[in-house]
Structures are given as C-alpha cells and as structure tokens.
Amino acid sequence: MQAVVFDRYGDIEVLEYREVEQPTIKPDELLVQVRASIESGQVEPIVDRTYSLEEVAAAHAYSETGRAVGKIAISIEKVSSQ
C-alpha cells in the first residue's frame, strides 16, 4: 500500500509518499478502514476547508482559531517519479 510517511520532525520536506507494507494487526490493536465506510455511505465526513500540502501552515493556523465546523483536510497529490 502507499502512504505519506515522516520519520522526523520538520516542515513539508520531511514528508515522503512511498510504498509501505500492509499493516499487521496485533491482538491488542484495531485496524479501522475508513475509506470503505465512507464509500459505502455508512460514514459521511464533514470537511470545513481543504488546503494543499504547501498550505499546511495556514491550515494549522486556521485549526488553532477554533472556528472549524468540520475537519480540515490536506490535499496531497501524487508526484510521478521519472
């Protein structure tokens, strides 16, 4: 599966989009599959605003205002490696 991964604290440059192993669920853990619930209509997310990855600082500043009615989404576009 593919995921956005970060291994250290930092700004946008620490984020990597890469292939990762499918997670293995341990006996004391629960794997939640949100996408399936959303696609089936069981869960309907409420998105207040959407920001690009480059605007993550603005998204964080908006979240700190306490005015968000729903979730604040960060849009991440896949970059093709050439």
ABEGO torsion letter per residue (X at the ends): XBBBBBABBEBAAABBBBBBBBBBBBAABBBBBAAAAAAAGABBBBBABBBBAAAAAAAAAAAAAGABABBBBBBBBBBBBX
